Amino acid sequence: MKRFLIASWASMIGLAFAPGAHASFLPHEMMDTAATWLAWFILIFVPIGVIVLFWLVHILPEKIAHKRHHPQRDAIQVLCLLSLVFGGLLWPIAWLWAYTKPVTYQLAYGTEKHEDYFHEMGAKASAGELPEHELQHLREELDAMAAKGTLPSKLKLLRRDLAMAKPAPAAAQASPGGTAGKAGDA
């Protein structure tokens, strides 16, 4: 036991007076420079990345509402912007709102789609890309809105143009790249 204590003390004294050991593969000066650059990177780019990520997450409900042709998309967009101002407290409401089906909106206005949906579908119809059943469905929706008296002037023009629109040829509907399999999307 005595020998072990003497050997331990001797090795500790030897290490205390030995030249400094480096745990890095870089020389001391380069290590300081690398640490400085790393610190600047963290101080500048990490907060910017966090802010961008925070912003991208907060506009997700707006993107979802746009994709689903939500009729209250503009209100969801405003709620997303307000959520940014209030630190994200309103974000869950915007998220839920983007996924809801606006039943009362449909009762009041005759549709559950945003006006842009009708313009997109009208452009497809005028290009002859809509199958017969989708074209008929679009006409019926616009007719229902007109019957309720909630049809904006731009959609009145679209409704008139759709009366003369021709459906997509049968060959385009039956092809794998056609729109025949997308009837449930409208």
Rosetta blueprint (number, residue, H / E / L):
1 M L
2 K H
3 R H
4 F H
5 L H
6 I H
7 A H
8 S H
9 W H
10 A H
11 S H
12 M H
13 I H
14 G H
15 L H
16 A H
17 F H
18 A L
19 P L
20 G L
21 A L
22 H L
23 A L
24 S L
25 F L
26 L L
27 P L
28 H H
29 E H
30 M H
31 M H
32 D H
33 T H
34 A H
35 A H
36 T H
37 W H
38 L H
39 A H
40 W H
41 F H
42 I H
43 L H
44 I H
45 F H
46 V H
47 P H
48 I H
49 G H
50 V H
51 I H
52 V H
53 L H
54 F H
55 W H
56 L H
57 V H
58 H H
59 I L
60 L H
61 P H
62 E H
63 K H
64 I H
65 A H
66 H H
67 K H
68 R L
69 H L
70 H L
71 P L
72 Q L
73 R H
74 D H
75 A H
76 I H
77 Q H
78 V H
79 L H
80 C H
81 L H
82 L H
83 S H
84 L H
85 V H
86 F L
87 G L
88 G L
89 L L
90 L L
91 W H
92 P H
93 I H
94 A H
95 W H
96 L H
97 W H
98 A H
99 Y H
100 T L
101 K L
102 P L
103 V H
104 T H
105 Y H
106 Q H
107 L H
108 A H
109 Y H
110 G L
111 T L
112 E L
113 K L
114 H L
115 E H
116 D H
117 Y H
118 F H
119 H H
120 E H
121 M H
122 G H
123 A H
124 K H
125 A H
126 S H
127 A L
128 G L
129 E L
130 L L
131 P L
132 E H
133 H H
134 E H
135 L H
136 Q H
137 H H
138 L H
139 R H
140 E H
141 E H
142 L H
143 D H
144 A H
145 M H
146 A H
147 A H
148 K H
149 G L
150 T L
151 L L
152 P L
153 S H
154 K H
155 L H
156 K H
157 L H
158 L H
159 R H
160 R H
161 D H
162 L H
163 A H
164 M H
165 A L
166 K L
167 P L
168 A L
169 P L
170 A H
171 A H
172 A H
173 Q H
174 A H
175 S L
176 P L
177 G L
178 G L
179 T L
180 A H
181 G H
182 K H
183 A H
184 G H
185 D H
186 A L
